[in-house]
């Protein structure tokens, strides 16, 4: 009897033309480290009395389809998740191509994602997937990954794939060693770690339907937040926090002129942190920052991916 193993699991993704309708073609296999994407339907215990001490059968509750996908931050496949989070990019150049993603789009694309466990076999197609949140962390070492939080309309399970013959993009990963952070155009020193979280604030449209699925997931107010942990070496960030003025933070990775990823938060506001002395070791300060819409450019953030992909 075959048993499912994560090592043999596969994932295919395609953008939908109509929300909730998986396309017949156009799927791409995507690399991923783990996923919690799935559908669940809890049970509601019976509240009825007068039938003895033993409870009556439970009732099925509403169906929920959502979850996270942990993916590598790489040169080509990352563009699929950036498109899901920000919308279609503006592409320019010949070789390489420069794909520019901007925050503030009113409409977000939906995706159909199939997770496959071929040994069972079980092929689960999640249609109407919309990206609610995209986040990642920066550190000195380790694997560089991003987490995409998705809200799906529903799940369909079959014994054969519905993704056809998917294509794939090249996998060339960025590493923490390739990353850098700048503040107002100057390298930000003494950084121990950093976090970035972009949220679309999706609003589930939970209407009454015979199939138990949601009607959609509409974008709400976007939010860009993060955390920067630094060794306390100067008062530049503290002064900015006290003054209440914004700065521009740029998180960038590069593997050369033809392969780079740059994420710019145009107006970042810092809170005034508590400076603690926990012992004889070095003093650190943590800034849980928030970004807002800048005056110029008139948006909150911009993501630029440089590679050889023609279009997303």
C-alpha positions as CSV (number, residue, x, y, z in Angstrom):
1,X,0.0,0.0,0.0
2,X,1.4,3.4,-1.0
3,X,1.9,6.0,1.6
4,X,2.2,9.7,0.9
5,X,5.5,11.4,1.5
6,X,6.3,15.1,1.3
7,X,9.4,14.3,-0.7
8,X,7.2,13.3,-3.6
9,X,4.6,16.0,-3.3
10,X,4.2,18.5,-6.1
11,X,2.6,21.9,-6.6
12,X,1.3,23.5,-9.8
13,X,0.0,27.0,-10.1
14,X,-1.9,29.0,-12.8
15,X,-3.6,32.4,-12.7
16,X,-7.4,32.3,-13.3
17,X,-9.3,34.3,-15.9
18,X,-12.5,33.9,-14.0
19,X,-12.4,33.8,-10.2
20,X,-12.9,30.3,-8.8
21,X,-12.6,28.6,-12.2
22,X,-9.3,26.7,-12.7
23,X,-7.9,27.0,-16.2
24,X,-7.3,23.9,-18.3
25,X,-3.8,25.0,-19.3
26,X,-1.1,27.4,-18.3
27,X,0.0,25.7,-15.1
28,X,3.6,25.9,-13.8
29,X,5.2,23.7,-11.3
30,X,6.5,25.8,-8.4
31,X,9.1,24.9,-5.8
32,X,8.0,25.0,-2.2
33,X,9.3,24.0,1.2
34,X,6.0,23.3,3.0
35,X,2.4,24.1,2.8
36,X,-0.7,24.1,5.1
37,X,-3.1,24.9,2.2
38,X,-6.1,22.8,2.7
39,X,-9.9,22.6,3.3
40,X,-11.5,21.8,6.6
41,X,-15.1,21.5,7.8
42,X,-15.6,21.3,11.6
43,X,-18.5,19.7,13.3
44,X,-21.0,21.4,15.6
45,X,-22.1,19.4,18.7
46,X,-25.8,19.0,19.1
47,X,-27.4,21.2,21.7
48,X,-30.8,19.4,21.9
49,X,-32.1,18.1,25.2
50,X,-34.5,15.4,26.2
51,X,-32.9,12.6,24.3
52,X,-30.9,11.1,27.1
53,X,-27.3,11.6,28.3
54,X,-25.7,10.5,25.0
55,X,-25.5,13.3,22.5
56,X,-27.2,13.3,19.1
57,X,-25.1,13.3,15.9
58,X,-23.2,16.6,15.2
59,X,-24.0,18.9,12.4
60,X,-21.5,20.0,9.7
61,X,-20.3,23.6,9.8
62,X,-19.1,25.9,7.0
63,X,-16.1,24.9,4.8
64,X,-12.9,26.9,5.1
65,X,-10.1,26.7,2.5
66,X,-6.9,28.5,3.2
67,X,-3.3,28.1,4.4
68,X,0.3,29.1,4.0
69,X,2.9,28.1,1.3
70,X,6.6,28.5,2.2
71,X,8.5,29.2,-1.0
72,X,12.2,30.0,-1.8
73,X,13.0,33.6,-2.6
74,X,14.6,33.0,-6.0
75,X,15.2,34.8,-9.3
76,X,12.2,33.6,-11.4
77,X,9.5,31.8,-9.4
78,X,9.2,34.6,-6.9
79,X,7.6,36.7,-9.6
80,X,4.5,34.4,-9.4
81,X,4.0,35.2,-5.8
82,X,4.7,38.9,-6.2
83,X,2.0,39.0,-8.9
84,X,-0.4,37.3,-6.5
85,X,0.4,39.8,-3.8
86,X,0.6,43.1,-5.8
87,X,-1.0,42.4,-9.1
88,X,0.5,42.2,-12.6
89,X,3.9,44.0,-13.0
90,X,5.0,46.5,-15.5
91,X,7.7,44.8,-17.5
92,X,10.5,46.6,-19.4
93,X,13.8,45.9,-21.0
94,X,15.0,43.2,-23.4
95,X,17.6,41.0,-21.7
96,X,17.4,41.1,-18.8
97,X,13.7,41.9,-18.1
98,X,12.8,44.3,-15.3
99,X,9.4,43.5,-13.6
100,X,8.1,46.3,-11.4
101,X,5.3,45.5,-8.9
102,X,3.6,48.3,-7.0
103,X,1.3,48.4,-4.0
104,X,-2.1,50.0,-4.1
105,X,-3.8,47.9,-6.8
106,X,-7.6,47.7,-6.3
107,X,-7.9,44.3,-8.1
108,X,-5.8,41.2,-7.3
109,X,-5.4,38.2,-9.5
110,X,-6.7,34.8,-8.3
111,X,-4.9,31.5,-8.7
112,X,-5.7,27.8,-9.1
113,X,-3.2,25.7,-7.1
114,X,-3.0,22.0,-7.3
115,X,-1.1,20.0,-4.6
116,X,-0.3,16.4,-5.7
117,X,0.4,13.3,-3.7
118,X,0.9,10.9,-6.6
119,X,1.4,7.7,-4.5
120,X,-2.1,7.7,-3.0
121,X,-3.1,9.2,-5.5
122,X,-4.6,12.5,-4.4
123,X,-4.7,15.7,-6.5
124,X,-6.3,18.6,-4.6
125,X,-7.2,21.6,-6.7
126,X,-7.7,24.9,-4.8
127,X,-9.5,27.4,-7.0
128,X,-10.0,31.1,-6.2
129,X,-6.7,31.4,-4.3
130,X,-5.9,35.0,-3.4
131,X,-2.8,36.2,-1.6
132,X,-3.6,37.7,1.8
133,X,-0.1,38.1,3.1
134,X,3.5,37.8,1.9
135,X,6.3,37.9,4.4
136,X,10.0,37.0,4.8
137,X,12.9,37.3,7.2
138,X,16.5,38.4,6.8
139,X,19.4,37.0,8.8
140,X,23.1,36.4,8.6
141,X,22.8,32.8,7.6
142,X,20.3,30.1,6.8
143,X,17.8,29.5,4.0
144,X,16.0,32.5,2.6
145,X,12.3,31.8,2.2
146,X,9.0,33.7,2.0
147,X,5.6,32.7,3.3
148,X,2.5,33.3,1.2
149,X,-0.8,33.2,3.2
150,X,-3.7,32.3,0.9
151,X,-7.5,32.4,1.0
152,X,-9.1,29.9,-1.4
153,X,-12.7,29.6,-2.6
154,X,-12.8,25.9,-2.3
155,X,-11.2,22.5,-2.8
156,X,-11.8,19.7,-5.4
157,X,-10.1,16.4,-4.9
158,X,-9.5,13.9,-7.7
159,X,-7.4,10.8,-8.5
160,X,-5.8,12.3,-11.5
161,X,-4.2,15.7,-12.2
162,X,-6.2,18.6,-13.6
163,X,-3.2,20.7,-14.3
164,X,-2.3,19.1,-17.6
165,X,1.4,19.2,-18.5
166,X,2.8,22.1,-16.5
167,X,5.9,24.0,-17.5
168,X,8.5,25.3,-15.0
169,X,10.7,28.2,-14.4
170,X,14.4,28.0,-13.6
171,X,15.3,27.7,-9.9
172,X,18.1,30.0,-8.9
173,X,17.9,30.9,-5.2
174,X,19.0,34.0,-3.4
175,X,20.8,33.6,-0.1
176,X,21.1,35.7,3.0
177,X,24.7,36.3,2.0
178,X,23.4,38.1,-1.2
179,X,21.2,40.5,0.8
180,X,21.7,44.1,2.0
181,X,19.6,46.8,3.7
182,X,19.9,50.5,3.1
183,X,18.2,53.5,4.8
184,X,17.8,56.6,2.7
185,X,20.4,55.4,0.3
186,X,23.0,54.5,3.0
187,X,23.8,51.0,4.2
188,X,22.1,50.3,7.5
189,X,24.8,48.8,9.8
190,X,24.6,46.7,12.9
191,X,21.5,44.8,11.7
192,X,21.0,41.5,13.5
193,X,17.8,40.5,11.8
194,X,14.9,41.9,9.8
195,X,11.3,41.0,9.0
196,X,9.0,42.3,6.3
197,X,5.2,41.6,6.1
198,X,2.9,42.9,3.4
199,X,-0.8,42.3,3.9
200,X,-3.7,42.8,1.6
201,X,-6.3,42.8,4.4
202,X,-8.6,40.4,2.5
203,X,-12.3,40.4,3.4
204,X,-14.0,37.0,2.9
205,X,-17.4,37.3,1.3
206,X,-19.2,34.6,3.2
207,X,-22.5,34.3,1.4
208,X,-25.1,31.5,1.7
209,X,-24.4,29.0,-1.1
210,X,-25.4,25.4,-1.6
211,X,-21.7,24.4,-2.1
212,X,-20.5,26.0,1.1
213,X,-17.8,28.1,-0.7
214,X,-17.2,31.7,-0.2
215,X,-18.2,34.2,-2.8
216,X,-14.8,35.9,-3.0
217,X,-12.1,37.6,-1.1
218,X,-12.0,41.4,-1.6
219,X,-8.8,43.5,-0.8
220,X,-9.1,45.8,2.2
221,X,-6.6,48.3,3.5
222,X,-3.1,47.2,2.7
223,X,-0.4,47.2,5.4
224,X,3.3,46.9,5.3
225,X,5.0,46.2,8.7
226,X,8.2,44.7,9.8
227,X,10.9,44.5,12.5
228,X,14.5,45.5,12.5
229,X,16.8,44.3,15.3
230,X,20.1,46.2,15.6
231,X,23.1,46.4,17.8
232,X,22.9,49.7,19.7
233,X,25.8,51.7,18.2
234,X,24.4,55.2,17.5
235,X,21.2,57.2,18.0
236,X,20.2,57.7,14.3
237,X,17.2,55.4,14.5
238,X,16.2,56.6,17.9
239,X,16.3,60.2,16.8
240,X,14.1,59.4,13.8
241,X,11.6,57.6,16.1
242,X,11.4,60.6,18.4
243,X,11.1,63.1,15.5
244,X,8.4,61.0,13.9
245,X,9.9,61.5,10.4
246,X,9.8,58.7,7.8
247,X,12.7,57.1,6.0
248,X,13.1,54.8,3.0
249,X,14.2,51.3,3.6
250,X,15.4,49.1,0.8
251,X,15.9,45.3,1.1
252,X,17.9,44.0,-1.8
253,X,19.4,40.7,-3.0
254,X,21.6,40.4,-6.1
255,X,23.3,37.6,-8.0
256,X,24.7,39.9,-10.7
257,X,23.3,42.3,-13.2
258,X,20.8,39.8,-14.7
259,X,19.4,38.5,-11.4
260,X,18.3,40.7,-8.5
261,X,15.3,41.4,-6.2
262,X,14.8,44.8,-4.6
263,X,12.0,45.7,-2.2
264,X,11.5,49.3,-1.3
265,X,9.4,50.7,1.5
266,X,9.1,54.3,0.6
267,X,7.9,55.8,3.9
268,X,8.8,53.9,7.1
269,X,7.9,55.2,10.5
270,X,9.8,53.9,13.6
271,X,8.4,53.5,17.1
272,X,10.5,54.6,20.1
273,X,11.8,51.3,21.5
274,X,12.7,50.4,25.0
275,X,16.5,50.2,25.4
276,X,17.2,47.4,27.9
277,X,20.5,46.3,29.5
278,X,19.9,42.5,30.0
279,X,23.5,41.8,31.2
280,X,27.1,42.1,30.2
281,X,26.5,41.3,26.5
282,X,26.0,43.8,23.7
283,X,22.9,46.0,23.8
284,X,20.3,45.6,21.1
285,X,17.3,47.6,20.1
286,X,14.2,46.3,18.2
287,X,12.1,48.6,16.0
288,X,8.7,47.3,15.0
289,X,8.2,49.7,12.0
290,X,5.2,50.6,10.0
291,X,5.1,51.9,6.4
292,X,2.7,54.3,4.8
293,X,1.9,55.9,1.5
294,X,4.8,58.2,0.5
295,X,4.5,61.6,-1.1
296,X,6.8,60.7,-4.0
297,X,6.3,58.1,-5.3
298,X,2.7,58.1,-4.3
299,X,2.6,54.5,-3.0
300,X,3.7,52.5,0.0
301,X,6.2,50.1,-1.6
302,X,7.7,48.8,-4.8
303,X,9.2,45.4,-5.7
304,X,11.5,45.1,-8.6
305,X,12.6,41.6,-9.9
306,X,15.2,41.4,-12.6
307,X,15.5,38.1,-14.6
308,X,15.1,36.7,-18.1
309,X,11.4,35.8,-17.8
310,X,9.4,37.4,-20.6
311,X,6.2,38.0,-18.7
312,X,4.3,37.1,-15.6
